[in-house]
Amino acid sequence: QVQLVESGGGLVQAGGSLRLSCAASGGIFNIVPMDWYRQAPGKQREFVARFISDGYRAYADSVKGRFTISRDNVRNTLYLQMNRLQADDTAVYYCHSRGSPDYWGQGTQVTVSS
């Protein structure tokens, strides 16, 4: 059974930091690109960051320079380090594996108070 389980969300003040984790099990995830997406209340789910390899990562313009995506292939875990958080970063954050089929986690809530 393939599972992606996010953790690390919570309530933080603007300017603070959080690190999200996505633990993958039941499949081989270290050879497929993996993403973080987020969905704010009343808005569509949007792309945040993508990890393909140590040399290739991509970010949405809104988080570039503040967020860092990384992956630990030994632990089968994807991370999202989020610094200088803003109120607009408030959303449910989802982990996504871009294999075929693709998989989504259940999400973790991040709330940034201004």
N, C-alpha and C positions, 0 to 999 in steps of 0.2 A: 504494500500500500504506500503510494507516494504521499509524502506530507511536507508542507512548508509551514513552519511555525514561527511567527514573528514575536518578538518581545522587545522590551526596552522603552516603550512609550510611557507617557506620563504628562504631568503638568509642570511647566517650567516658565520662569519669567522671561520676558523679552531680553535678548542679549545672552541668554544662557545656552547650554549645550545638552544634547542627548546623544546616545549611541543606540541605534536600533540593530537588532540581530535577527537573522532568518536562518533557522536550523532546518536543513534538508535531510530527508531520509527516504529510503525505499527506492532510490534511483541513483543514476550517475549524473551528478550536477556539475562536476568540475570541468566538463567539456562543453557545456552549453552556456551561452550568455545569460546573465540574470539581471533583472531590473528591480528598481524600486519605483512604485507609482504611489500617488496619493489622491484622496478624494475628500474635498471639503464639503460641508453641508450645502445642499442645493446646487452643487457644481458637478461637472463631469470628472471622471477619473483622469488624472493627468500624469504624464511621464515625469520622473524626477531624475533618475540616474541609471546608467547601464554599465555593467562590468563584462568585458569580453576577455581581457587578459590584463596583466600588470601594465602593459604598454598601451592598452586601448580602453579608455573609460570615457563615457559621455555624460553630460549634465544638461539639464534644462537651464536656460539663461537665468531664471529666477533664483537658482540655488548655486550657480557657479561661483567658486571662490569661498563658499561657506560650508558646503557639504562635500564629503569624501566617501566614495564607495570603495569597498575592498572585499576580498574573499579569502577565506582560509580553506584550502582544498583538503587539508588533513581532517579538519573538523566539519567539513561540508557545511560551512556557515558563511552567509553573506552579511556584511555590515553596512551601516550608513551612519557615519559620524556627522552630526549636525551641529554646527557652531553658529554663533551670532543669530540665534533664532528670532524670528519676527512673528507678529500676530498672524500674518498671512500664511505662515507655515502650518497653522492649525488645520489638522486633517486626520483621516485614518490612512495610515501608510501600509501599503501592500507589497509583498515580495512576489516576484513573478519569474518563473523559469521559462525560457524561450525555446525549449525543446519541442519535439513533436510526439505526443501532444504537449501542449504547454500546461503549466500548473500555476495556481494562485494560492497564497496563504489567506488566512482569515482576517488579517489586518491587526494593527495596533494603533491605538489612539494617541495622538500627540496634540496637546493643548498648550498654546503659548499665550500667556497673559501679558497685556500691555500696561 
